[in-house]
């Protein structure tokens, strides 16, 4: 089924393109997720949205279409933190598993949802495997893992095979697409956890703020480290806490001068240092410790 009428709206370049309303966005994305568009139209959609950028109404409509394609889980009675992990390590160590471990020690059920592999980066999933931490192979496994007291990795390929298929289009066209933006916004549970939402481009914070407020979600907005939802070793960026009751709280940026315990950034080396930090053998970098403590305090656990 053709989506040419939608492409005429979004495909007129960065200055001439228009935005789809929520119902239009839901309609076109539902067709894409159901594989009811041609490869040519799908490529045109991905490039057009990459040039134009997603509006809030489009994000809402795309998520409306995505919801039936999500395999949601029940996180239980403990407070839950969701960390999206779609970038991985490139120049610095991937600190997402370390943050997840620190939050787990604070009493949270911690879910990392993301991709399992990347051709050029070290993913959180690879570090999870090296740590022998659990990865879901089916949503029904989750309840049996709740008492493991370790973070749990939920692969997008299990959480939403349809969206994973859209992310895989990157291998053909060489660019990320709207699917990558949506993936980071997924709440994989049927409750209201705290979602860390990291961004890179300066136009996203205000869009994300409006999106999460419309969703009445608990969210933490912050500039990520190499696309991951953590502080870097040198800096904890400003964290903007959005509460589901529409209250807001901003924690200012903080700088750190700790030495770097992550000399190598491969999965095995990162897992080894992560394990030593969580066991107390090595001090936790101040930026990650402060991030975990701040999240726990704002979520009411300390």
C-alpha positions, 0 to 999 in steps of 0.5 A: 500500500503506497505512502506517497501522499505522506512522502509528499509532506515530509520529503521536501527537504529541511526547509520545505518539509511539513509535519504529519499530525499524530493520526497520519504518523500512526497510519504511515508507521503502522504500514511500515511496521507491518511491512506493507510498503515497498523497499523504495518507499521505506528508503525514501521515508527514512531519508526524508525523516533523517533530513527533516527530523521528527516533530512531537506529533510524529513521535506520538503517532509513531509510538501509537503505531509501535505499541501493539508491536511491543512485548511488555513485561511486568517489572514487579513491585520494586521501583524500576529504571530503564536504560536504553543502550543503542550506541556502545563504546567507540572511544571511551569505555561503555559505562552503561552496565556499570551504572546499571549495576550501581542502580541495582545495588540501590534497590532498583529493578534495572532493565537495559533495553537495546541492540545486541551487536554493532559492527564498530562499537562495544555494546552493553549486551557484549559486556553483559555476556562477559559479566554473566548477567542475564539476557532475556530470550523470551519475555516470559523469562523475566519473572524468574530473573527478578530475584537475581539482584542483577541488571537484566538486558532486554534485546530489541529483537525480543522486545519488538522484532518489527522495530528491530527490522526497521533498525536493520535498514541502517545496514543497507542505507548507511544511516540511522533512521526514525526507528533509532529515535523511537527505540530509545523512547520505549518503555518496555514495561506495563507500568511507569518506571523511570526512563533515562532518555539521552540525546546528542543533538541540541534540538532534541531536549525540548522535543523529548520534554514535551513528548514525555509530558504528553505521555505522563511518564517519569523521565530523566533527560540528559546529554549522553556519553557517546550516545549512551545514557551515562555520565562520562568519567570527566563530566556528569551532564545536567539531568532534567527530571520529569515527574509523571505528575508534571513536576520538574527538577534540574540537577546542574552539571558537575565535573570530575577529575578521577583517574580512568580505571578503564584502560582498555574498552573491549567487552572483557576488559570493561566487564572485569573493571566493572566487576571490581568496582561493584565488588568494592575492589576499585573505587567507583568513578565519581561521575557514575556514583553521583549519577546513581545516587542522584537518580536514587534520591530523586526516585525516592529510594534514599 
